[in-house]
Amino acid sequence: NQLRTPIPFLTHLKQCQNPDEFLSVFHDFCDTGYKHDYPSYASLTYKLARARKFDDVEAVLDFLRTHDIRCGEPLFIGLLRHYGKTGAADRALEVFSEMGKSFNCVRTLQSFNTILNVLADNDRVSDAVKLFGDAPKLRFRLNSVSFNIMIKMWLEKGDWENAKKVFDEMLEREVEPTVVTYNSQIGFLCKRGDVDSAKRLFEDMRTKGRRGNEVTYALLMEGLCASGRFDEAKKVMFDMEYHGCKVHLKNYGVLLTDLAKRGLIDEAKSLLVEMKKRRIKPDVVMYNILIGYFCKQGAASDAYKLLVDMQVKGCTPNAATYRMVVDGFCRVEDFIGGLKVLRAMMYSNHFPRIETFCCLCIGLFRGGKIDEACFVLEEMNKRKMSLDWDSWETIVRESCADDEFVIARFDDEAASTGPVGTVPGGAGTTISGGAGTTVAGGAGTTISGGAGTTAAGGAATINPDDHSLTFFMHDILGGSHPSAIAVTGIVANPAVGGQVPFAKPNGAVLPVNNGIPTNNANGGIINNNNIPFLTGLSGYTSNIGQNNNGNNNIIGGMPGFPVLNSAQFPSGTTLQKLMFGTMTVFDDELTEGHELGSGLVGKAQGFYISSSEDGTSQTMAFTVMFASGGYADSLSFFGVLRTAAGESHLAIMGGTGKYVGAKGLATAKVFTGANQHETDGMETLLQITLFLAY
């Protein structure tokens, strides 16, 4: 068979991803003289209806009506279903009435059953009954599908009598009932607890030569299990094959669910062994039944073992599996175990509910697992999830060693300039604090404090004083007075490999008195191929040279110690990729304001490493020493600074002086290219806000 010739319009429409452009594409082809046919109209109508662009659908229908274009019934059947899904039953009824009149399309029983089902699903009972009764006038001969729709509608309303009348009418008109007809009634009777009536209907079904399918038996088994007749339900399952119906997974699932509900886990495991003997492989639903039971019973470790076992046996967990296990660990307050499953879950491209994220994060903070909790917060941020106010308040409180002590200390220091503090407040809260106070509050929060007061929350009013105290860190690369120097980095030439700490010896001879390293291969000259790449906290590399004995301190490269730019690398190579692994040691100033020469707060000493291949993450470890205490008071920080994000979180690992025993976290924001008139190097400005308890 030869392949069908592709239709240009359909090819273009398939590639179009913006629903707002579907109709424009149609008109553009019309303007070029392209003649559309039925497949074009059918595809366009389907895509517009699926995208809920019903105004554009009406435009297409007007075009079909005015040009008297002959269309197939499937176009309208699909449209009626989409109208029904959006609750537009009236418009669906209008379109059905116009078929064969305004539109050049022949109606059949298939479109009649479609509109009947739309009315039933939208709880338009009277309209459905009227349409069903008018079928002979409309020249439609009802079939089993028509009766099944009406029976289903009455059963969903809980009206067994009317459903039975429709069934009796079906038999009177000699319309052959299908297995669906019986299944809907058997399921209703079992849910109502009338299992014996369901069994009689099942026997009547068999007497009339209609075999049940696996759904029929599963419905009967559910009814028997619900009434405490498990052994009888099991017998029904084993009789299936005798009556010509193969046992399906859903039948075992009914028994497994009942055993799990009653806590008979050993019997449930025996059932799995029995399935294996019959060469029936359990699916993820069956494993989820057992895992769900273990989690509800507080046996998260058993649930985890089953999670591992199902993967060993070739069954892939789904999102529900992982969520139950993570929630199970959180329920027993094993948050490290929950985090372990969370990592596996995200690796499988599944994600928990925001409630699970919140519970896990709070639990980790309570257990003092700050780094792990920050990891959870970062993952939430990646997925644009956020904690609610109550969760944030809980985290702040739990991260405090003694709430009363912290609150009392804040009250003591509120009237004067003190260390950075944090006060949680709800909507409408009024807070007065000293300079440097950080307040997280809801809408309507009013804060009166010193300059440097930071408010996070809804609409807030801030009244700062006329003096300033802010925590800003100035990191300067290159120039005559650099505060950061790259000590290791990517080197492409083995001649200087010996300059990298702990590197394997490669023949390079290091100079003694400011000489040039020598090497038999190329003389060991430092050149464009081996200089360590410079990258600041901004993750951005500029053409900057490090200080060379006070000479050539210029931005833009310098003789004898060149700095690379993107034009000097092969195609496809980026500076960010080459910066991966660069370590930079810094001794940065901390100031009250953005300006480099503003009031000195202290010093920050440590190092950072470019720890992502795209150059957007820096792993930082440093200590901040405050000048006000003669540099005796200090705080230590560790974490990952993500330059591509608006804000990063760093863990406070402890402190000295009056900050002994301090813990908490800090937020860091990066400002690149700031205040370049104050230094001939490249400066990155880091704003740090503390959430501190000690």
N, C-alpha and C positions, 0 to 999 in steps of 0.2 A: 504494500500500500504506500502510495506517495504521501508525503507530509502535506498538510493543509497549508495553503499560502497564507502567511501572516497578514492580518488587517492592520494597516498603518495606524489608524486611530486607536484601536485597542492596545497596540504596543505602546503608544505614547501615553494612553490613559493609565495603563498598568504601572508605568514608571513614575507617574505623578503621585506625590505623597501628600500634597496639600488639598484637602477637600474644597477649599475656596476657589481652587483653580480648575476643578473638573469641568464646570459648565463653560468656562472661558476656553478651554482646550477644544470643546465641542464646537463653539462658534468660530474659533480660529480655523478649524478644518473646513467649516462651511464657507468661510470667506475665501478660501483658496479654490472653491469649486468642487470640493470633495463631496461625494454623494454617500450619505450614511444609509445603512440598512438595518434590519432588525437586530443583529448581534450588537451593533453600536448602541442602539437605544436601550436594549436590555442591560448591557454592562454598565452604561452610564447611570441608569435608574437604580440599579442595585447598589452601586458604590455611593451614590448620593443618599439613598435611604439608610444604608448602613452607617454613614457618617452623620445621620440625623439632619441632613440639609434638605428639609422638606419644602422650603420655599423654592429651591432650585428644582426639586422634583416636580412641583406644580408647573414650573416653566417648561419642563420637558413634556409633561402631559398635555399642556396647551399646544405645544408644537405637534404632538402626535394627533391631537384632535383636529386642529385647523388644517393639517396637511393630509388627513385621512390615511395615515400610514398603517398598514396592516401589521399587527403585532401578535406574537404568540401568547398564549395564556400564562406560561411561566413567569413572564415579566410582571403581570399583575398579582400572581400568587405570592411572589417574593415581596412585592410592595405591601400587600395586605398583611402579611406576617410582621413586617417592620412597623406598620401602623399599630398593630395589636400590641407589640412589645413596648411601645411608647404610650399606650393608653389612649390612642386616637381611634377608638372604635367607630365613632360617628363618621369620620372621614373614610375609614375603611369600608363602611357600609355604603357610602356615597359612590366610591370608586367601583365597588361591585355592581351597584345599580347601573352605572354608566357603561359598563362593559357590554358590548353588543349593541349599544345605542350611540353614545357619543364617540366611542372608540371602535375601531375596526378590529374587533376581537370576539371570538366565539367563546361563550361560557360553557363550562362542563361541570360535572359533579365534583370534580377536584377543587375548583375555585369555590363552589358552594360549601363544601366541607371546611375549606380554609376560613371563610368568613364566619361560619357557624362556630368554629373553634375559637376565633378571635372574640366573638361575643361571649362565649362561655368563660374564657380565661379572664375577661374584663368584668365579670360578674353582671353581665347584662342578661339576666335570666329571662325576663319577659320578652326581650327582642329575640333571644335564641329560640324560645318556645314558639313564637310567632313565625319565625323564618322556617323552623323545622316543620310546622304545620302547613306552611304555604308551598312546600316543596313540590307537590303535585301540580299546583297552579303554574309554577315556574318551569314545569316540564322536567323535573329532576326525579329520578327514581332512587330513593334512599338505599344506601348499602350499609354494610356492617360498620364502616368507619363513622357514618352519620349517627347511628345508634350508640356507638361507643362514646362519642363526644357528649351526647346527652346524658348517658348513664354516668359518665365521669363527673359531669357538672352537678348532677343531683347528689352524688355520693360526697363530693367535696362540700356541699351544703349540709351534709348530714341527713339528707332526706331519703331514707331507704325505700319508703313506699312509692315515691315517684320514680325512683330508679328502677324498682321492680316492675312498675307499670310499663316503662319504656322497654324493658327486657321482654315482658309478655307480648307487647305490641310487635316487637322484633320477630318473635316466634310465630305470631299470627300472620305476619306478612311473608313468612317463609324466607326470612333473611337469615342465613347461616351465621350463628355466633362464632366468634373467633376466640383464640386463647386469651386475647386481651380483654374480651368481654367478660370472661369468667374470672380472670385475675383481678380485675378492678373490684368485683363483688366479693371474692374470697378475701382479698386484702382488707376491705372495709369491715367485713364480719369478724375477722380475726382481731383487728384493732379495737373493735367494740367488745371483744371478749366472748363472742358467740362462736366458739371454735367448732362446736358440733354442727351448727348450721352450715359453716364453711365446709366441713367435711362432707355433708350431704350434697352440697352444691358441686363439690369436686367429684363425688361418685356419679352424680347426674351427668356431669361433663364427660366422664369416661364411658358411661352407658350410651351416650349419643355419638360415640366414636371419636371424640375429640381428646387428643393426648395433651397432658399438661407439659409445660417446659420447666426449666430449672427455677424460674421465677415463681411459678405456681407452687412448687414444693417448698421453696424458701418461705413464701408467705404462710403456708400451713405450719411449717416448722416454727416460725416466729410466734404464731398464735399459741401453739402447744407449749413452747418454752415459757411464754409469758404467763400461762396458766399453771406452771409448775409441772408440766408433763414432759420432762426432758427425754426420758427413755422412749416415750412414744414418738417424739420428734426424731430421735436418732433412728428408730425403726422405719419411719417414713422415708428418711434419706437412703437407707439401705434397700428399700423397696423400689427406689427410682429406676435402677437399671433393669429390674424385673419387668417394669412397665414400659421399658423402651426409652428411658430418659437418662442421659449420662449425668453423673454427679459433677457439679460445678463448684468452684471455689466459694461462691456465695453461700452454698448450702453448708459447707464446713464453717464458714464465717458465722452463720447463725448459731451453731452449737458452741463455737469458741467464745462468742460474745456472752452467751448465757453462763458458761462456766466461769468466765472472768468476772462477771457481775456477782456471782455467788462465792468468789474467792477460791474456787477449786482449780488452783494453778497446776497441780500435778496432773489432774485429769486433762487439763488443756494441753499440757506438754505431751501427754500420751496421744492426744488427738493429732498433734503435729507429726508424731512418729508414725501414726497410722496413715496419714496422708502421704508420707514419704514411701511407705510400703506399697501404696497404690499408685505411686509415681505421679502424685499431684503436688506440685511445687507451691508452697505458700507465697502469697503476694504481699505487697507492702501493707495492704489493708489489714491482713490477718496479724502481721507483726505489730501493727499500730494498736490493735485491740489489746494485746498482752502488755505492750509498753505503756499504754494508757492506764491499765490496771495497776502496774507496778508503781507508776508515778503517783497515782491517787492514794496508794497505800503507803507512800513515803519510802518506797524501796527504789530510790533513784539509781543506786549502784547496780541493782538487778536489771533495771531498764537499760542502763548503759551497756551492760554485758550483752543483752539481747540486741541492742543497736549494732554492736560489733559483730555479733554472730550472724545477723541477717546479711551483713555486707560480705562476710566470709563465704556465705552460701550463695552469693550472687544476686541478692535482692537489694536494689538501690533504695535508700530511704528517701522519702519526700519531705516537703517543708513541714507537714504536720508531725512527722516522726521527730525531727530535730526540735521543733517547738515544744513538744511534750516533754522531751528529756531535759531541755534547758529549764523549763518551768518546774520540772520535778526536782532538779538540783536546787533551784531557788527556794522551793517549798521546804526543803530540809536544811536550808541555809548553808549548803555546800557551794559557795559562789565560785570558787576556783574550778570545781568540777563543771559547773555551768558554763564558765568561760571557755573551758577546753572544748566543750561540745559546740559552743557558739563559733569558735574559730573554724571547726570542721564544717559547720553549717554554712558559714559565709564562703568557705573555700568551694563548697558545692553550689554556690550561687543561690542559696536560700537565705531568707532573713526573718528574724523573729518579729513579733508584734512590738509596738512601742512600749506596751506595759511590761514586757519581758526585759527590754533594754533598761527601763527605769528601775525595776526590781533588782536586776543584776548590778547596776551601777551603784545604787544605794547600799546594797549588801557588801560590795567590795570596799566602799568607803568606810563602812562600819568596821570591817575587818582590818583596816589600815592598809589595804592594797591599793595605794594611790595610783601607781603606774598602771595597774590593770584597769582601774576605774577610768582613768584618763583615756586609755585605749578604747573602752566602750563608748565614751563620749565622742571621741574622734570618729568612730565608725558611724555613730548616729548623725554626726555633722555631715559626713560624706553622703548620707542618704536623705539629707534635709529633714531629719527628725530632731525634735527638741523636747527636753523635759518640761513638764508643766511647773507652775510656780510652787506647788506643794512639794514636788520632788526636789527642786533646787533648795528649798528651805530645809528639807530633811538632810540633804547632803551637807549643807553648811553647818547645821547643828551637829551632825554625826562626826564631822571632821574636827570638831572642837573637843579637846580633852575634858573640859569642864565648862558647861554652858554658863552657869552662874558666875564663874570666875571671869569668863570672857566678857559677859555683859557688864559686870561690875567694873572691869578694867576699862571698857569702852566709855562708860559713864564718867569715870575719873578723868579720862583724857579728852572728853568731848569739848571741854571749854578751852583747851590749849592745843597747840600743835604737837601731834604725837605720831607714833608709828602708823603706818597704813592699817586701817581697820575695815571690817565688813559688817554691815548691819542688814539683816533680812527684814523686809517689810511688805505688807500686802497693799492692795489698792486703797488709796486714801490715807496712807500712812504719812505722818509728819515726823521728820527726823532732824535733829540738830547735832552736828558733829564737828570735830576739828578739821584742820586742813589735811588733805590726803585721804579723807574718808571715802570708802567705796560703798555705795548703797545699791542693792538690787530691790526694786520695788515695782508694784503694779501701776496701772493707770491712775493718775491723780496724785501720785506721791509728791510731797513737797520736801525739799532738802535745804537746810540752811547750814552752811559749813564753810570751812576755809577754802582758799583756792586749791585747785587740784582735786576737788570733790568730783567723783565720777558717779553717774547714775545710769543704771541699766534697767530697763523696763518699759512701761507705757509712757503716756504723756506725763512729763515731770517738770517742775519749776525749780531751777537752781539759782541760788543767790550767792555768788562767790564774793569773798572779801577782796581787798586790794593787793594782798601779797600772794606769793606763789610758792608751792612746793609740789613738784612732780618728779616722778621717777623716769628719767630718760637715759639711755645708754648710747654712747657715741663710739662706733667701731670704724676706724680709719685705716684703709689700705694704701700703701704707697706714700709718696710725698716726702717732705723733709722731716715730719714728725709722725710717723705711723704708730698706731696703737695696736695693730695686729700684723703679724708676719707669718706667711706660709712657710712651714718647716718641712713638710713632705708633700708630694703630689704625684701626678702621673708623669712618668718619664719614659720616653720612647727610645732613648739611646742608652745602651748598657755602660757607656763610658762614665756616666755619673750615677749609675745605680748604687754605687757605694755611698752616696750622700744620703740615701734613705735609711733611717734608723732600722736596725735589725735586718737589713737586706743581706742577701747571700753575697759573699765576695765574688766579684766578677773581673778582677784584674786591674781595676782603677786604683791609681795611686793618689791619695789625697794630698793637697798642698799643705805646707807647714806655715809659711809666712805670706799669707794673702796671694799665693801663687795660683796657677791654673792647674787643675787636676790633669794628669797625663794618662794616656792609654795607648797601647800599641795599635788599636784599631783605627782611631781617628784623632788621636792627640788629646782626647778628653775635653775638647772645647765646648763650653756651655753655649748652646745655640737654640734655634727655634724648635728643634726636635726633642730637647730634653729639659727645658726649664720648667720648674713646678708652676702649674697654672694657679692663678690667683682668683679666689672667689670669696666675696664677703658674705655677710649674713643675709643680704638681699638675694643671694643665689645668682647674681649677675656679675659677669666678668667684663672689666673695662681694660683699656690699654694703659695699664699702670705699671711702673717699675718700682721695685723695692729700693730703699736707700742704699747707695753704693759708696760708702765712706764719705757721705756728704756731697757727692758729685752726681750729676745727671738726674737730679730729683725732679723729674718732669712727668706730667701726665701725657700719655701717648707713646710710651716706649722710650728706650734709650740705647745708645751705642754700647755694645759689648754685653748687654744684659737685656735682650729684647723681650717684648711681650707680644704674644700672638693675638691675631684677630681671625675672624671666621674665614676671611679670604685666603688665608694661608693653609687651610686644611682641605683634604680631599673631599669630593662631592659626597654628601650624605653624612658627613661627620659634623657634629655640633660641639660647641665649647662646653655645653652643660654635660655631655657624656664624657668628655675628656677630663672634666673637673672631679669626677667621681673618685672619692677617696682622699681628696686634699685635706690635710690637717692644718689648721691655723690657730696659733697661740695669740691671745690678746690680753691687754692690760688697759681696759677702757674706763673713761671717766663717766660718772653718773651725775647728772645735773637736775636742777629743779625744772628748767624749761627746755624748749627745743634747741636754743642757742648753745653752741659749744662753750661759750664763755660765761654762761649763767651760773647761778649759785651752785657750788659743789655739794653734792650729797654723799659721794663716796667713790669707791673704785670697784670694778668687776674684773676678776682675773680668772682665766681658765682657757679652754680651747673648744673649738667646734670642728666637726668633720663633715664634709659634703657626703651625705649618706644615701643619696638617691641618684640614679643614673640620669634623670632629667634635670638635676640641679636645683630642685625645688625644696629639698629637705636638708637641714643641718642638725646633726646630733650635737647637743651642747652639754657641757659640764663646767660649771664655774661657781665661784664664790663671790658674793657681794659684801664688801666691808664698808660700814657707815662711818663717815668722818666725824659725826657728832659724838661718838664714844671713843674717839682716839683710835679708830679702826679696830677696836676690841670686839664690837658687836658685829656679827656677820651672819649671813644666811647662805646656804648651799643649794644650788639648783641643778636639776638634770631633766632632760627631755628632748623632744624633737621639735625644732622650729620649722614650720611649713610656710615657706615664703609665698606660695601660690594661694594660701588661705588667708582670709581676712584676719584671723586670730588663731594663735596656737596656745597650747597648754603645757606648762612646765611644772614638774613636781618640786616642792620644797622638801629637801632631804634632811634638814636639821639646821642648827645654828650654834653660835657661841655668844658669850656675854649675856645680855638680857634676852637673847633669843634661844637660849638653851632649851631643847625639847620642842622647838617650834616645828609645826607641820602645816600642810595646806597645799595650795597650788597657786600658780601665777599665770596670768594671760599676757601674751606678748604680741605686739603689732609692729610690723616692719614698715618703715618709711625710707624709700631709697632716694638718693640724689639730694639729700637735704643739706642746706647751709653750705654749699660748695665754695662760697666766697670766704669762708673762715679757715679753710685748709687747702693746701695744694695736693692733698691725697683724695681718695674716693671714700666718702663717709656714708655709712648706713646708720640710720637712727632707729632705735628700738624702744618702744614705749612699754613699760612693764607695770602691771597692776597686780597687787598681792591680795590673796584671800588667805589670811593668816590666823593660826591659833597657836598659842604657846602657854 
